[in-house]
Amino acid sequence: MMLVGYVINPAYIPQIVIYILSFLIPLSTGALIVGARLSEIAPHIWLAGIIWMLFLSLWFLDLPTGPNACNQCDATEKIVRSFFSYPTPSGLMDDNGPFFGTWPAIATIDYCIGAAIVQARRKKSAR
């Protein structure tokens, strides 16, 4: 999904729509995969997404700033503008922060939510 979105590069689609799709598609994928094959580790994959986002946060903080690249941003503003493009993109990494950081982290967290929902239903029906 991320690769298709990156290749198509839909500039007219708002970021919130992309974030919602980044939420719904992994959520349903996690539910389908765990529904087909039960996995005890599937609800714990969210840790990988959080670690990934923390790793990239450190990387973004080390990137140099300048004109059109989050000039004179403090640390919080640099992270928020890089990951969420709010209120405007930071200009760091050619504004690809959501592609490399936010979307994969959201996808792993939502995969876990979908997997946990299916596992909870299976355990409840097994009782």
NUPAPA-904901 format. One record per residue: x negated, y, z of N, C-alpha, C, O, CB in turn; residue in three letters. Coordinates in steps of 0.05 Angstrom, whole numbers. Each point is the difference from the previous one (the first is absolute). Last residue first. Glycine has a CB too. Layout:
{atom {X; Y; Z}; {X; Y; Z}; {X; Y; Z}; {X; Y; Z}; {X; Y; Z}; "Ala"}
...
***
This chain:
{atom {286; -414; 503}; {8; -5; 28}; {26; -14; 0}; {10; -6; 22}; {-33; 45; -7}; "Arg"}
{atom {-18; -7; -95}; {-11; -26; 9}; {9; -7; 28}; {0; -23; 8}; {-39; 30; -37}; "Ala"}
{atom {58; 78; -12}; {17; -21; -12}; {-9; -28; 9}; {16; -19; -1}; {-6; 49; -38}; "Ser"}
{atom {-61; 45; 66}; {27; 2; 12}; {18; -22; -10}; {16; -11; 15}; {-22; 61; -12}; "Lys"}
{atom {-80; -42; -40}; {-2; -9; 28}; {27; 1; 13}; {7; -18; 16}; {-54; 34; -13}; "Lys"}
{atom {41; 19; -90}; {-5; -30; 0}; {-1; -11; 28}; {12; -21; 6}; {-37; 26; -49}; "Arg"}
{atom {32; 89; 32}; {25; -14; -8}; {-3; -30; 0}; {18; -14; 9}; {-6; 54; -37}; "Arg"}
{atom {-88; 12; 45}; {18; 3; 22}; {27; -14; -6}; {12; -13; 17}; {-34; 57; -4}; "Ala"}
{atom {-43; -39; -81}; {-8; -19; 21}; {19; 1; 24}; {6; -20; 12}; {-54; 25; -27}; "Gln"}
{atom {61; 57; -56}; {7; -28; -8}; {-8; -20; 21}; {15; -18; 5}; {-22; 31; -52}; "Val"}
{atom {-16; 77; 63}; {29; -3; -1}; {8; -28; -7}; {17; -12; 12}; {-13; 60; -25}; "Ile"}
{atom {-96; -26; 10}; {10; -2; 27}; {30; -3; 1}; {11; -16; 17}; {-49; 43; -1}; "Ala"}
{atom {-4; -10; -99}; {-7; -27; 10}; {11; -5; 28}; {11; -21; 6}; {-52; 22; -34}; "Ala"}
{atom {51; 86; -10}; {16; -20; -14}; {-5; -28; 10}; {19; -16; 3}; {-19; 46; -43}; "Gly"}
{atom {-54; 37; 74}; {27; 4; 10}; {19; -20; -13}; {16; -13; 13}; {-25; 62; -5}; "Ile"}
{atom {-81; -46; -38}; {3; -12; 27}; {28; 2; 11}; {10; -18; 13}; {-58; 29; -4}; "Cys"}
{atom {27; 32; -90}; {-1; -29; -4}; {4; -14; 27}; {15; -20; 1}; {-46; 25; -41}; "Tyr"}
{atom {21; 87; 43}; {27; -8; -9}; {1; -30; -6}; {21; -13; 4}; {-13; 59; -21}; "Asp"}
{atom {-91; -8; 40}; {18; 2; 22}; {28; -9; -7}; {12; -15; 16}; {-39; 54; 1}; "Ile"}
{atom {-38; -35; -85}; {-6; -22; 19}; {18; 1; 24}; {9; -21; 10}; {-56; 22; -25}; "Thr"}
{atom {57; 68; -50}; {7; -27; -11}; {-6; -22; 19}; {16; -18; 3}; {-26; 36; -48}; "Ala"}
{atom {-16; 71; 66}; {29; -3; 2}; {8; -28; -10}; {18; -13; 12}; {-12; 63; -18}; "Ile"}
{atom {-96; -28; -5}; {6; -3; 28}; {30; -4; 5}; {9; -17; 16}; {-48; 45; -5}; "Ala"}
{atom {8; -11; -100}; {-8; -27; 10}; {7; -4; 30}; {8; -22; 7}; {-45; 21; -41}; "Pro"}
{atom {56; 88; -3}; {16; -22; -12}; {-8; -27; 9}; {17; -16; 7}; {-10; 45; -46}; "Trp"}
{atom {-58; 48; 68}; {27; -2; 11}; {15; -23; -11}; {12; -15; 16}; {-12; 64; -10}; "Thr"}
{atom {-92; -33; -37}; {3; -3; 29}; {28; -5; 9}; {5; -20; 14}; {-42; 49; -10}; "Gly"}
{atom {6; -17; -98}; {-20; -17; 13}; {6; -5; 30}; {-9; -20; 10}; {-24; 38; -43}; "Phe"}
{atom {92; 37; -19}; {-4; -25; -15}; {-19; -19; 14}; {5; -24; 2}; {4; 49; -44}; "Phe"}
{atom {7; 63; 76}; {23; -18; 4}; {-4; -27; -14}; {8; -20; 11}; {21; 60; -6}; "Pro"}
{atom {-97; 26; -18}; {1; -9; 27}; {24; -19; 5}; {-3; -21; 13}; {-19; 63; 1}; "Gly"}
{atom {-13; 10; -95}; {7; -28; 0}; {1; -12; 28}; {-1; -25; 3}; {-19; 21; -48}; "Asn"}
{atom {-7; 95; 6}; {27; -3; 10}; {10; -29; 0}; {24; -5; -2}; {-15; 51; -13}; "Asp"}
{atom {-101; -21; -6}; {18; 6; -22}; {29; -5; 8}; {16; -10; -17}; {-52; -2; -15}; "Asp"}
{atom {-34; 11; 98}; {2; -25; -16}; {20; 2; -23}; {15; -19; -6}; {-26; -6; 48}; "Met"}
{atom {25; 105; 17}; {-22; -19; 5}; {6; -26; -15}; {23; -8; -2}; {-33; 28; 47}; "Leu"}
{atom {70; 54; -39}; {-19; 4; -21}; {-24; -19; 3}; {-17; -1; -18}; {31; 49; 14}; "Gly"}
{atom {73; -37; 56}; {-25; 12; 10}; {-20; 6; -22}; {-17; 17; 4}; {24; -42; 38}; "Ser"}
{atom {105; 27; -50}; {-23; -18; 1}; {-26; 14; 8}; {-3; 24; -4}; {26; -52; -31}; "Pro"}
{atom {66; 69; 74}; {-11; -4; -27}; {-22; -20; 2}; {-12; -4; 21}; {25; 52; -35}; "Thr"}
{atom {35; -34; 91}; {20; 12; -18}; {-9; -1; -29}; {17; 2; -18}; {-2; 27; 55}; "Pro"}
{atom {-35; -106; -11}; {19; 19; 12}; {-16; 22; 13}; {-19; -6; 14}; {53; -30; -6}; "Tyr"}
{atom {-58; -53; -51}; {3; 22; -19}; {19; 21; 11}; {15; 12; -16}; {-25; -43; -22}; "Ser"}
{atom {-26; -53; 80}; {28; 4; -5}; {6; 23; -19}; {23; 5; -6}; {-15; -23; 51}; "Phe"}
{atom {-99; -13; -19}; {17; -24; 0}; {29; 5; -9}; {12; -17; -14}; {-41; 0; 50}; "Phe"}
{atom {-35; 90; -32}; {-11; -21; -16}; {18; -25; -2}; {5; -10; -22}; {-51; 26; 35}; "Ser"}
{atom {68; 59; 42}; {2; 8; -28}; {-11; -22; -18}; {8; -2; -23}; {-12; 50; 36}; "Arg"}
{atom {-2; -61; 80}; {28; 1; -8}; {3; 7; -30}; {16; -12; -14}; {-4; 26; 61}; "Val"}
{atom {-100; -15; -8}; {12; -26; -1}; {29; 0; -11}; {7; -15; -17}; {-36; 2; 56}; "Ile"}
{atom {-16; 96; -27}; {-13; -16; -20}; {12; -27; -3}; {4; -10; -22}; {-47; 35; 31}; "Lys"}
{atom {72; 31; 61}; {10; 9; -26}; {-12; -16; -23}; {13; -7; -19}; {-6; 53; 38}; "Glu"}
{atom {-41; -61; 68}; {28; -10; -3}; {12; 8; -26}; {12; -17; -13}; {-7; 21; 62}; "Thr"}
{atom {-93; 27; -28}; {1; -29; -4}; {28; -10; -4}; {5; -17; -17}; {-45; 13; 45}; "Ala"}
{atom {24; 103; -60}; {-10; -14; 24}; {5; -30; -4}; {11; -8; -20}; {-1; 49; 50}; "Asp"}
{atom {-31; 31; -110}; {21; -15; 14}; {-12; -11; 26}; {-24; -7; 1}; {46; -6; -45}; "Cys"}
{atom {-62; 70; -32}; {4; 9; 27}; {23; -14; 14}; {14; 12; 17}; {-32; 32; -31}; "Gln"}
{atom {20; -67; -84}; {-19; 19; 10}; {8; 10; 27}; {23; 9; 4}; {-34; 5; -51}; "Asn"}
{atom {40; -89; -19}; {6; 4; 28}; {-19; 19; 14}; {-11; -6; 21}; {31; -40; -20}; "Cys"}
{atom {-29; 35; -96}; {-5; -25; 15}; {3; 5; 30}; {-19; -3; 15}; {-12; -13; -52}; "Ala"}
{atom {34; 85; -33}; {17; -21; -10}; {-4; -27; 13}; {9; -20; -11}; {-8; 45; -32}; "Asn"}
{atom {-78; 37; 67}; {22; 9; -16}; {16; -23; -13}; {-13; -18; -12}; {-12; 61; 4}; "Pro"}
{atom {-26; -80; 87}; {-8; 23; -17}; {25; 10; -14}; {22; -8; 6}; {-69; -10; -12}; "Gly"}
{atom {1; -69; 75}; {22; 17; -8}; {-11; 23; -17}; {-24; 5; -1}; {51; -17; 42}; "Thr"}
{atom {-60; -96; -18}; {-6; 29; 1}; {24; 15; -10}; {15; -9; -18}; {-63; 0; 10}; "Pro"}
{atom {52; -87; 61}; {-1; 11; -27}; {-5; 30; 2}; {11; 14; 17}; {19; -50; -34}; "Leu"}
{atom {-16; -23; 93}; {-28; 4; -8}; {-2; 13; -28}; {-22; 8; -8}; {9; -47; 36}; "Asp"}
{atom {97; 14; 11}; {-12; 20; 17}; {-29; 7; -7}; {-9; 22; 5}; {39; -37; 31}; "Leu"}
{atom {17; -56; -80}; {11; 27; -8}; {-13; 22; 17}; {-5; 22; -10}; {48; -44; -4}; "Phe"}
{atom {-64; -67; 38}; {-12; 7; -26}; {9; 28; -9}; {-16; 16; -9}; {13; -65; -3}; "Trp"}
{atom {41; 12; 89}; {-28; 7; 5}; {-14; 9; -26}; {-15; 19; 0}; {14; -51; 38}; "Leu"}
{atom {88; -1; -46}; {0; 25; 15}; {-28; 10; 5}; {-6; 23; -3}; {50; -36; 24}; "Ser"}
{atom {-31; -73; -58}; {1; 22; -20}; {2; 27; 13}; {-9; 20; -11}; {31; -51; -20}; "Leu"}
{atom {-22; -44; 87}; {-25; 0; -15}; {0; 23; -20}; {-20; 15; -2}; {15; -64; 7}; "Phe"}
{atom {84; 32; 42}; {-20; 12; 18}; {-27; 2; -14}; {-14; 20; 2}; {38; -39; 37}; "Leu"}
{atom {46; -25; -85}; {5; 28; 2}; {-20; 15; 18}; {-8; 22; -6}; {57; -32; -2}; "Met"}
{atom {-55; -84; 1}; {-6; 12; -26}; {4; 30; 2}; {-16; 16; -10}; {30; -58; -14}; "Trp"}
{atom {13; -9; 98}; {-29; 2; -2}; {-9; 13; -26}; {-19; 16; 0}; {15; -57; 29}; "Ile"}
{atom {95; 24; -19}; {-8; 21; 19}; {-30; 4; -1}; {-10; 22; 0}; {49; -33; 29}; "Ile"}
{atom {-3; -59; -80}; {8; 26; -11}; {-9; 23; 18}; {-9; 21; -10}; {48; -43; -12}; "Gly"}
{atom {-52; -67; 51}; {-18; 6; -22}; {7; 27; -12}; {-18; 15; -8}; {13; -64; -2}; "Ala"}
{atom {61; 15; 77}; {-25; 9; 11}; {-20; 7; -22}; {-16; 19; 2}; {24; -47; 38}; "Leu"}
{atom {76; -12; -58}; {1; 29; 2}; {-26; 11; 11}; {-7; 23; -5}; {57; -26; 12}; "Trp"}
{atom {-27; -92; -16}; {-16; 12; -21}; {0; 31; 2}; {-18; 13; -12}; {29; -52; -17}; "Ile"}
{atom {39; -30; 83}; {-23; 14; 11}; {-19; 13; -20}; {-21; 11; 7}; {24; -44; 29}; "His"}
{atom {78; -24; -51}; {8; 24; 14}; {-23; 16; 12}; {4; 22; 11}; {38; -45; -1}; "Pro"}
{atom {-59; -61; -58}; {11; 21; -17}; {9; 25; 15}; {-5; 22; -9}; {20; -58; -21}; "Ala"}
{atom {-50; -52; 65}; {-18; 23; -1}; {13; 24; -16}; {-10; 22; 4}; {-30; -54; -1}; "Ile"}
{atom {81; -56; 6}; {-1; 13; 27}; {-17; 25; 0}; {4; 17; 17}; {1; -62; 3}; "Glu"}
{atom {56; -4; -99}; {-28; 7; 7}; {0; 14; 27}; {14; 21; 3}; {-27; -18; -52}; "Ser"}
{atom {81; -63; -28}; {-4; 12; 27}; {-29; 4; 6}; {-16; -19; -4}; {59; -2; 19}; "Leu"}
{atom {9; 17; -110}; {-20; -15; 15}; {-6; 15; 26}; {-11; 22; -1}; {-9; -40; -43}; "Arg"}
{atom {92; 46; -12}; {-8; -23; -15}; {-20; -18; 15}; {1; -24; -1}; {8; 49; -41}; "Ala"}
{atom {19; 58; 79}; {24; -16; -3}; {-6; -26; -15}; {12; -21; 6}; {16; 62; -6}; "Gly"}
{atom {-94; 24; 8}; {2; -15; 25}; {26; -16; 0}; {1; -21; 13}; {-26; 57; 11}; "Val"}
{atom {10; 16; -100}; {-22; -18; 3}; {2; -16; 26}; {-3; -25; 0}; {-26; 56; -26}; "Ile"}
{atom {94; 37; 8}; {2; -23; -19}; {-22; -20; 4}; {5; -24; 0}; {16; 55; -33}; "Leu"}
{atom {-22; 48; 85}; {23; -16; 7}; {2; -24; -18}; {6; -22; 9}; {18; 62; 8}; "Ala"}
{atom {-89; 24; -37}; {-7; -14; 25}; {23; -19; 9}; {-5; -22; 8}; {-24; 60; 5}; "Gly"}
{atom {45; 18; -86}; {-20; -20; -7}; {-8; -17; 24}; {-1; -24; -2}; {-15; 54; -35}; "Thr"}
{atom {73; 45; 48}; {14; -22; -12}; {-19; -23; -8}; {7; -23; 1}; {29; 55; -17}; "Ser"}
{atom {-75; 45; 51}; {18; -10; 20}; {15; -25; -11}; {2; -21; 13}; {3; 67; 7}; "Leu"}
{atom {-61; 6; -77}; {-15; -19; 17}; {18; -13; 22}; {-4; -23; 8}; {-37; 50; -17}; "Pro"}
{atom {84; 37; -48}; {-10; -23; -16}; {-17; -19; 18}; {5; -24; -1}; {-5; 53; -40}; "Ile"}
{atom {36; 54; 78}; {20; -21; -6}; {-11; -24; -14}; {8; -23; 6}; {25; 59; -9}; "Leu"}
{atom {-89; 42; 26}; {12; -13; 24}; {17; -24; -7}; {-3; -21; 11}; {3; 66; 11}; "Phe"}
{atom {-39; 9; -88}; {-22; -13; 14}; {10; -13; 25}; {-14; -18; 11}; {-18; 52; -30}; "Ser"}
{atom {93; 18; -28}; {-6; -24; -15}; {-23; -16; 13}; {0; -24; 0}; {17; 46; -42}; "Leu"}
{atom {2; 61; 79}; {22; -18; 5}; {-3; -26; -15}; {5; -22; 11}; {25; 61; -4}; "Ile"}
{atom {-93; 29; -22}; {-3; -11; 27}; {22; -19; 7}; {-4; -21; 12}; {-19; 63; 2}; "Tyr"}
{atom {28; 4; -95}; {-21; -19; -2}; {-5; -13; 28}; {-5; -24; 2}; {-16; 50; -40}; "Ile"}
{atom {82; 43; 32}; {11; -23; -14}; {-21; -22; -2}; {6; -23; 3}; {24; 53; -30}; "Val"}
{atom {-54; 53; 64}; {17; -15; 18}; {12; -24; -13}; {4; -21; 13}; {6; 63; 11}; "Ile"}
{atom {-64; 21; -73}; {-15; -18; 16}; {18; -17; 18}; {-7; -23; 5}; {-31; 55; -6}; "Gln"}
{atom {79; 5; -92}; {-11; 11; 25}; {-14; -22; 17}; {5; -23; -3}; {32; 57; 3}; "Pro"}
{atom {-30; -27; -109}; {12; -15; 22}; {-11; 11; 26}; {-25; 1; 3}; {32; -42; -32}; "Ile"}
{atom {-38; 70; -57}; {26; 12; 5}; {15; -14; 23}; {20; 9; 9}; {-18; 3; -57}; "Tyr"}
{atom {-88; -40; 11}; {-3; 26; 14}; {27; 12; 8}; {1; 16; 18}; {-43; -8; -44}; "Ala"}
{atom {2; -108; 4}; {25; 15; -3}; {-1; 26; 16}; {7; 0; 24}; {18; -43; -31}; "Pro"}
{atom {-91; -35; -28}; {-4; 27; 11}; {24; 17; -3}; {0; 20; -14}; {-48; -24; 3}; "Asn"}
{atom {20; -91; -18}; {21; 17; -11}; {-3; 29; 8}; {5; 18; -16}; {26; -58; 18}; "Ile"}
{atom {-92; -21; 34}; {-4; 1; -29}; {22; 18; -13}; {-6; 16; -17}; {-14; -62; 17}; "Val"}
{atom {24; 29; 93}; {-24; 16; -6}; {-4; 3; -30}; {-8; 21; -10}; {-12; -36; 53}; "Tyr"}
{atom {90; -40; -10}; {6; 29; 6}; {-24; 17; -7}; {4; 23; -9}; {27; -37; 45}; "Gly"}
{atom {-42; -78; -44}; {19; 9; -20}; {6; 30; 4}; {1; 15; -19}; {19; -62; 16}; "Val"}
{atom {-74; 5; 67}; {-14; 3; -25}; {18; 10; -22}; {-8; 17; -16}; {-22; -54; 30}; "Leu"}
{atom {68; 18; 71}; {-18; 23; 1}; {-14; 5; -27}; {-3; 22; -9}; {-3; -30; 58}; "Met"}
{atom {60; -69; -40}; {16; 24; 0}; {-18; 25; 0}; {6; 19; -15}; {31; -44; 39}; "Met"}
***
